[in-house]
Amino acid sequence: MKKTTPHIIAAVLLMTAMPSLAQPRGGITDTFGSEYAVMNSVPLNAVTWNGGFWGERFDVFSKTSLQSMWATWQTDEGKGFNNFLIASGEKRGVHHGPPFHDGDMYKWLEAVAAIYAVNHDPELDRIMDRFIGCVVKSQRADGYIHTPVIIAELNKRLAAEENDGKDNTVVGTAVGTKNDAAFVNRLNFETYNLGHLITAGIIHKRATGKTTLFGAAVKAADFLYNFCKTAPEELAGNAICPAHYMAIAELYRETGDPKYLELSKQFIDIRGMVKNGTDDNQDRIPFREQYNAMGHAVRANYLYAGVTDLFIEAGEEQLMRNLTSIWDDIVTRKMYINGACGALYDGTSPDGTDYKPDNIQKVHQSYGRPYQLPQSTAHNETCANIGNMLFNWRMLLATGNGKYADIMENCYYNSILSGISLDGEHYFYTNPLRLSDDLPYTLRWPKERKKYISCFCCPPNTLRTLCEVQDYAYSVGKNEVSVNLYGANTLTTTIDGVGAITLVQETDYPWDGKVTLRISKMKGKKTICFRLRHPGWCKAMQGTASNGATIKEENGYLTLYGTWRQGDVITLEMPMETRIVEANPLVEEARGQVAVLRGPIVYCAETQDLGGADIDNIAIPTNARFTLVETRIADSRMMALEGEVLVRSEASWKGTLYRDVATAKQRKTIRLIPYYAWGNRGKSEMTVWMPAAY
C-alpha cells in the first residue's frame, strides 16, 4: 500500500519555499511506495561521477551546456524566456515560437535542477529562481498556463484599459476550465507543456527542497483533473505527445493524493472516446486493444512510458500484456541498431482505412511497417530515442529484467548522446544512420548540429536526459543494490535493511569491460544482494567477490548474495570483442551490409578517417580485425577502431543507375569512430552500415 507519512510531510513543505538541507527523498522516479515496482531509484544527489566517460560529459553539461542554452532562450531566435517575461507582465510584446516552447523551457529547467542536485552551484539556483518567478506570475489562478494564451489574454486586457474599454477579463483569475483560447486545437500542445511543468516542479523540489515551482505544478495538475471531470473527451483529444501521463503518475508518488492515481487511470480510459482518432496519435483504437507500436514515435514512446507508470501503481495485467507486446514489436522489428525509433519522416497508415486513397491516414516522424528501417532518410528524432529510454526504464522498474536496461544503455550511448555536440552547445533533431553528399534531395532538418533549431523540442530534452544519467545508474530495494549502468562513480545512500552505505565504482567503461565495485563505507556486517547487469552484448561475463559470495545469473543480472563489510570488493570482467553484425534480411536497406560494434558502442565511418577513399566504396570483410586506438575529437577522449577494409573501384556513379560489379579491389586501413561522435569535425559524410565482403 502507498505510504502516507512522506506525503503529509510533502503537504507541509508545500506551505514554504525555503530549501531543505536533508538528502532528497525521491529519485528520478520515486517508486518506493509503489506496490507493483520491483526496483526503486536512488535519491537525485546519491551518485556522483568520478571522472571517466560520464564524468567528462557531466563537466561539459554542467559548465557549458546549461549556460549556453540559457543564453539561447534569450536570443532573438530562441525567445522562450521572453514569452514568460511578457506573460508575467514584466514587459510588453507578443508570443514568438512554436506552441510547445513552454515545455522546452521546463525541460531545460529540469536539466538545471538535476545538475544542481549534484553540484549545488548557487548560480544555477539563482537562474532557476529567476525563471520560476516568471512561471508563477504567468500562471492563472485555476492552474492553467500556456504563454500563447496568457499573452493574448494580457494584451486584450491592456488594450481594453488603454482604450477605456469595458472588458473585465483579468489575467491571473480563473475563467473556467473551458474557454475560447484553451484546448481548441490539439496541436497547441497545452497538456504536453503542463506535463513538463509538473515533472520539472517535482524534480526541482527533490533537488532543492524548494516548493514554489512544485506549487505551480500541483495547480497545473489540478487544472487537468478538473478539466478531465468536466470535459474528458476534449482532454483526450488534446493528449498530443502525452508527457502529462508520466507527470501525473509521478505527482501521485510525490503527494500520495489518490485523485492523481484516478487521473492517471482516466488518461488511458478516455483515449477510447476520441472520435476519428489516428494511428499517428495512437488513439484510433483504445489502448487496451493495441499490441504493436504505431504512429508518431515520440507520442508513442511517451504513451508507453506513461502506461507503464500506471501499471507500476495499479498493477492491471492487461496493460502489461499490451506493453510487453508493443516492446517486442519495437525491439524485434522496428528499432534501429543504435536504439533509435521513428523511421519515417512522413508516411501513411492503412490500418484504420479501407485503402481508399482519400481515407489513408498520414503518419509523421513515425514508426514504419515491420522491418522498414531506411538509413539515409531515417528520422529518428532524438526525443523519440529519449522516449524509448524512458519506456524501458519504467519496464525495468516494473520487472527487474536486465533486457530493459540493455536498451536504456544502447539509447544513452548511441541515439541520445548523438543528439548533442561534444562541445555541448549544438544539437541534432534527427539521427540518420547514413549521410551522403550524393543524396539528390533535401531533407527537412539540418545535416549539421545547430545551437537553435526552429523545432527546439529535442535540444532541452536531450540535455535534461543526459544531465540525469547518474540517476538511472543504480536501483535499490530491501537489502539490495542493482547496478544498471556502468561508469566511474560513487554512490552514497541509505538502503532499507542495510543503512548508510557508500559504494565506489572504478572502471574505464565503455572502453574497457573491467569494473571494480568497492564498499567504501558501511557499519558492521550486512546481508546484501548485489545485482550487476550482464549486458546483452557480453557473452561471457565473470564476477568475483572478496568475501566469497554466491554468484548466479538471474533475470539479466549477476547476483551476489552474502554477508558484506566495509572494504569488500566485487570485480567484473566483461570481455569487449569487436563485433561485426548483420541485420535481419527483411531489413532491405541493410541487406548485404554489416555494422561494427564494440561493447555498448555503435561505430561508424566518417569521411575524415577514410584516407581519401569514397565512403560508398568501402566494404568490411566479415573476418576483419580491428585495433583499439585512443583518440580525441573536440577535446573528448574516446576509443576508435582501426582495421583493414576493401575499397572497390572509384569509378563515378554520376549519370549511372546500374553497372557491372567492379571486381578490382584494394586493401586500405581506415578508422571507425563512435556513432555519437560523428559530425564534430565539420561537414562530412557518414555511414553505420557498410557492404560486407565475404
N, C-alpha and C positions, 0 to 999 in steps of 0.2 A: 504494500500500500504506500501511497505517497506520504512522505514525511511532512509534518506541519510546522514544526518548530522553526526551521530555517526561513519559512515563508512569513511567519509572524515577524521575525527579525527584519525580513526584507520590507514588510509593510511599514515598520518603524523607521527604517533607513530612508524610505521614500519621503519622509517628512523633512529631511535635511539634505543639503547639498554639500556637506562637509565630507572630506575624504576619510576613509577608514585606513588605519595602519596595519590591520590584520591581513594575513595572506588571503587573496581572493578565494572564495569558497568554490565557485564554479569554474569549470574549464571551458573549452571551446564549445562543448556540447555536454551539459550537466545532467547526466542520466542516473545519478546516484539514487534518486527516488523513483526511478522508472522500473516498473515491475517486470517488463519484458526485455530489459537490457542485460546482456551478459558481460559487458565491458563498460568501463567508465573512463572519461578523460581526466587528466590531472589539471590542477589549477593553472591559470594563464601564466603565472610567473615561475612555474616549477622547473622549467627546462631552460638552460642557457647553453649556447653553442661555445665550444672551446676551440675556436679556430676550425680548420678543416674546410670541407666544401661548403657546408651551410653557414659556417662562421664567416667566411669570406662574403657570401651573398648577403647575410644579415647586416654586415657592416655597410654594404652598398645601399641596401634598402633603407636602413635607419639613418644614414648620414647624407644620402643623396636623393633617393627616390621620393621619400615623403615630402621633402622640402621642394624638390623640383616640381612635383605635382601641385603642391600648394601654390607655387608661383604660377603654374599653368592656369589654375582656377581663376586667377585674377588678370589674365591677359585679355586682349580684345577677341581672341579666338575662343578661349575657354568660357569665360563669363559665368561659370557655375556659381561662384561665390557672389558675383554681382547680383544674380537673381535673388539671393537671400537678403542682400543689403536692401534691395528695393522692396521685397515682400515684408521685411521687418520695419520698414518706414525710415531707414537711415538715409535713403536717397531716393530721388525720383527716377523713373525710367520705365522701360517695357521689358518683357521677358525675351531672352535670347537662348537659342539652343534647342535640342530635342526635348520632348516631354519627360524623358527618363533621366534628365540631368540631375535632378534632386537625388535620385537613388545612387547616381555615380558619386556624388559628394559624400553620401552616407557610407558608401563602401570605402572611400578614401579615409574617412574618419575612423572606421573600424580598423583599418590598417594602422593608423596612428596609435589607437588605443592598444592594439596588440603589441606594438613595439614598446610603448610606454610601460606596459605591464612588466617588461623585462628590464629596460634600462632606466626608467624613472627620470627621463630627460625633462627638466622643468620647461624648456622651450616648447616641447611637444604639448605639454599640459596647457601652456598659455594659448597655443594655436587652437587646440580643441575647445577651450573655453570661449575663445573669440567666435568660432563658428557656431557653437552650441547656443550662445546668446542670441544669435540671429535666428536660429531654428525656433527657439522657444517663442520669440516675439512674432514670428511669422505664423505660428500655428493658431488655428481658430479654437474657440472655446469648446467646440464639440469634438476636437481632436483631429479634424481634417486639416491636412497640409499638402499643398501641391502648388508650387510657386506660380505656374502659369495662371491658375485660378485666383490665387490670393492677390497677385499683382493686378489682375483685371478688376477684381472687386475694389482694391485700394484705389486704383486710378479712377474708377467710376465714382467712388465717394468723393475723392478730392476734386474731380471735375464738377460734381454737383455743388460742392461747397464754394468753389471759385465762381460758379455761375449763379449763386444764391438759389440753387435748386432745392427741391423738397425730397430728394432721395434720402431715405433714412437708413440705407444699408450701412452697417457698422462692421468694419473688419475686426475680427477677433471675437465676434459674438456669434453664437450658434444660429444658423439659418435653417436648421433642419437637416436630417440626414440625406434628403434628396433635394437637389436644387438644379437650376438650369445649367450651371457650368460643370458640375461634377458628374462623373460616371455616365456620360452620354456617348463617349467614344472609347471603345475597348482599347484603342491604340494610344490612349493618353497615359497609360502605364501608372495610374494612381496607386493601385494595390501593390504593384511591384515596388514603387517608391516607398510606400508605407511599410512594406516588409523589410526593406533595407534600413529604414529608420528604426524599426523595432529591434532588429538584430544589433545595429550599432549601439542603441541605447543599453542593451543587455551587456554587450562586450565592454562598453565604456564603464559601466557600473562595476563589473567584475574586475576591470583593470585598475580603476582609480578609487573606488568606493564612493564616488560622487553619484548623485541621483537626479541631477537636473535633466539630462537627456533621457534618462530612464523614465522620468515622469512624463516627458513628451511621448515616449514610446508607449506607455500604458494608455495615455489618452488616445493615441492613434489606434491602438488595438481595440479600445472600447468603441471607437467610431465604427470600426469594421464589424464588431459584434452587434451593435445596434442596427447597422445597415443590413446585416445578414438577417436580422429578425424582421425588418420591415420590407426589404426588397431582395430576397435571396436569389431570384432569377437574374436580376440586374447585376448583382455581385458576381454570380457565376459567370456571366458573360464578359466580365471585366477581369477575369483571372488570367491575364496575359503574363507569361513568364512569372509563375507564382512563387516569388521569393517570400511572400507572406505566409505560405504554408509552413515552411521551416521556422519562420519567425514566431508565429503564434504558438507552435509546439514548444519552442524554447522559452517563451514567456510563461507558459504553463509550468514548466520546470522551475523557473525562477520565482514565481509567485505562489504556485500551488492553488491558484484560483480555478475551480472546476469549470468556470464558464469558458476558459480558453481551451480546455480539452474538448468541451462541447463544440466550440467554434471550429477546432481542427477537424472534428468528425463531419461537421456540416460542410466545410470546404470541399470535402471529397463527395459527399452525398449530392450536393446541389449541382455538381458538374453535369449530372444527367438531366438537368432542367433546361440546358441550353438548346434553343431552337436553331436549326440549321448550323449545328456545330461542325467543326472541321477537324480533319486529321492534323492539319498544321498546328492547331492548338490543343490537340488530344481531347477534344470534347464532342467528337461526332457520336461516340457511344459512351455510356457510363464507364467509369474507370474499372469497376469490377468485372467488366467484360473485355478488358484489354490484356492481351498476353504477348504483344510484340511492341517494340519501340517504334514510334511513328512521329512524323512531323518535325517541326522546329526543334532542333536538338537542345537548345538552351532551355526552352519552355519544358521540353520533355524531361530533361535530367533534373531540373528544379522540382518538377511534379513528383518524379520518382523518389527524390530525396525527402520531400515533404510527406509523402505517403509512408515512407519508411519511419519517419519520426512518429507518425500516428500509430504505426504498428508497435513501436517500442513502448508507447504509452498505453495502448488499448489492447494489443495482442490479438487483433482479428486475423484469423488464419487465412481467410480468403485474400486479404491484402498481401500476405506473404506469398501466396500462390501466384498472384499477379506479378509481384516484384521479382520473384525468382525466375519466372518465365521470361519476363522482359530483360532481366540481366543476362540470361543465357542467349537471348536473341542478339543483344548488343555485342557481347564478348565473342560469340562464336560466328557471327555473320555480318556485323555492321560497324565494328570498331577498327580503327587503323592500328598499325603495329606500334605506334607511339602513344596509344591510349586516347587518341583524338576521336571526336564524334561529329556527325553532321556533314556528310559527304557532299551534299548538293548546294550550290548557290541557289538555284531555283529548279523546281521540278513539278510533277503532278502526282496526285494520289488517286488511283482508280477505285480504291476500296469502298468508298461510300457512294458510288455512282453506278449508273447503268452503261457506262462507257460512251455516252453521247458526248461529243466534243464540248458542247456548251455547259455540260454539268461537271466535267472533271475539275477537281479542286487543285488550286495552286498550293505547293509547299515551298517553304523558304528556309534557307540555312538548315537544311533538313536531313534527317535520316533517309537514306535511299532505300531501294529494294535490297533484299539479302545479297551480299557479296558485291554490291555496287559501290566500289571504293576507288574512284579516279584519283590520280596523283597530281597532275598539274592544276586541275580545276577543283581539287579538294578544298572545301570551305573551312571546316574545322575551326570554327570560331573559338577563340580562347575561352570565352565564357562557357561554351558547351563542354570543353575539356575540364574546366573547373567544376561544372555541374556533375560530370562523371565521377570526379574525385569525391564530391560531397555525397553523392548517392552511395558510393562504395564505402565511405567512412561510416555511414549510418547502418549499412548492411553488416559491416564488421562489428559494430556495437550490438547489433541485434542477434548475431550468430556466433561471433568469436572465430570465424573461419578466415584463415590467413589468405585465401584466394582474393578476398576483397582488398586487403592491404597490398597485395601484388599490383592490383590495378591502380590504387592510390599512388604507389611508388612510380609506376610507369607514367602516369599523368604528370606527377610533380617534376620528374627529371627530364621529361621529353616534350609533352604537349602543353604544359603550363609555363615552364621556365623559358621555353622558346618564345613566349609572348612578350618578353622584356629584353632589352639590350643588356649587354654585360656591364655597360656603364650606368645602368639603372634609370635611364631617362627617356628611352624611346620604346615604342610598342607596336606589336602586330595586332591586327584584328583577326586575320585568317592565318592558318598554318598549313600551307601546302606541303606535299612531300616531294615536289619537284618544281623547279623554276627554270624555264628555258627562255633564252632571248628570242628563239625562233617561233615561239607560240604566236600564231598570227592574229590574235585578238586581245583586247584589253579587258582585264578582269576588274571587278568593281572596287577592290580595295588595294591600297598601296603595296608594292612589292618590297619596299624597304620600311623599317620601323620608323615611326614618327612620334614626336612629342605630343602632338594633338591630332586626333582623328575625328572627323565630323560625327561619327557614331562612337562616342567615347566610353561606352559601357565596359569594354574589355580592359583598358589600362588600370582603372582603380580596382577592378575585380581581380586582375592578375596580381596587383600589388598587395591587396589585403590577404589573398590566399597564400602568397609567398611569405608575407610577414608573420604568418601563423603556422608555418611548417612545424616548428618545435612543439606546437600544441597537439599535434597528431602523432608524435614520435612514440609516446607511451600510453598505455591504458592500465588501469588498476582495478582490483577487486579485493575482497577479503583475503588477506594473506597471499596476495597475488600481484605480480608485476608482469605486464606484457610489453615487449619491445616490438613496435610495429615498423618503425623506420630507423635505419642505422645512420649514425653520424657522431662526430666527436662532441660530446655534450656532458652536462651534469644535471641530474635530476635530483631535486630536493623537495620532498613532500612528506605527507603523513599517510600511512596505509592502515586501513582497518585491520586489526589483529596483529599489527607489527609496530605501529607507532612511527616516530620520526625516522627517516632514512635518507641517506644521500648516496646516489649511485653515480659513478664516473664511467663514461663510455669512451674508450680510446680506439680510434680507427682512422684509416685514410679512405674509407668508403666514400664514394662509389668506385674509386680507382683500385682499391685493394680489398679483398674479402676477409681479412683478418679483423676480428672485433674482440676487444677485451672489456668486460664489464666487471667493475670492482665496487664492493660495498665500502664506501669511504667512511661513512658514519652510521652507527646504529648501536643502541644499547643492548647488551646481553645477547643471548641466543634466541633466534626466532625461527619458527617454521614458515617457510615461504615457498611458493611455487613460482619460479621464473619461467616465462614463456617467451621464447625468442623465435621470431618468424623465420621460417625456412622459405626463402624466395623461390618462386616457381622456376626461375632461370637457373637455379643452382641444383645440380644433380646429386651432389654428394657432400652435404653439409655435415661437419663434425663438431661436436661440442664436448668440452671437458670442464670439470669443476674441481676447485682445490679442496672442497670438503667431501668429494666422492659422491655427490648427489646422484640419485637415479635419473637417467636420461631416457626419454622416449619421444617418439613422433606422434603428434596429436593435432588434428584439425589445421594443418599447415604451420604448426609451431613445434619447435623442440621444447619440451617441458622438462624442467629440472626441479624436482621436488625434494626438499630435505631441510635440515636444520642449519642455519647460517649464522655467522657472526661477522663483526667488523673486520675488514681485511680480506674476506673471502673473494675469490676471483672466478669468473666464468670466461673461458676462451672459446671463440668460434672460429672455424676455418671454412670459408666458402670459396672454393676454387673458382677463379674467374677465367673461363676459357672464351676466346673469341669464337663466336658462333656465326655461321652462315645459314641464313634462314630463308625458306621459300614460303609462298602463300598458297592457300587452297586454290586449285586450278580454276574454280568458279570465279575467282577474283581476276577478271580478264586482263585488267591493265597491269597486273603484276605477274602474269603467266610467263614462264621462261626467264624470270628475273629473280634476284636474291637481294637480301638486305644483310647488313653486318651489325651485330650486337656484341657487347661485352658487358657482363654483369647486367645492371638495370639500364644501361645507356644504349640508345639507338644512335648509330653513326651515319654520316652522310658524306658524299663527295662534294666539294666546293671548288669552283674554278681555280682559286689561288693555289691549290695544293696538287694540281694535276700535271705540273711540268710542261704546260703548253698543249697537252692533249685535249681534244674536244670531249666534253662531258658525255656526248651521245655515243662516243666510240669506245668507251671503257667497258670491258667485260671482266667479271670476277670469276676466276677459277673456283670451282666448288671445293677444291682441296687447298685453297690459298692459305698461306700462313702469314699472320700479321704480328708485328713487333710493337710493343707499347713504347711510346715516345712522349716524354713530358714536354709540354709546350705552354705558351701563354698567348692568349688573344685578348686584346683590350685590357691588359694587365690582370687577367684572370687565369689562374693555374688550371690546367686540365691535361688529360691524357689522350693523345692522338694515337692512331694506328697506322703503321707503315707496312706496305706489302706490295708484292709484285702482281700486276694485273696484265691482261692482254689488251692491246689497243688495235682496233680494227682500222681499215682503210680510212684515210682522212678525206676522201672524195666528198664534194659538197652535195647536199640533197636539194639545193635550190632548183626549183622547177621540175623536181622529180617526185613522183608519188610511189613508184615501185622500181626495184632494180635487182639484178642478180646479187646473191650473197657475196660479200667481199671475203675472200679466203686469206689474203695476206694479213698477217698479224705480227706485231712486235711486242716484246715484253717491256714493261715500264714500271718503275717503283713510284707509287703515289701515296698520299697521306689522306686518311679519313679523319674527320673531326666529329665531336658530339653534335647531334642534330640541334640541340638547344643553342649552340654557339654560332650557327651559320648566320650570315648577313651582318656580321660585326666588323667587317674589313672593307666596307664599300660595296658597291654593286657587284653582284656575282650570279652565276648560275649554280644550281644545287640539285642534287637528287639523292634520295634514300634508296630507291630500288634501281638496280643495275643488271644488265643482261648477264646470265650465267654462262660460263664457259666450262663445258664438260670434258 
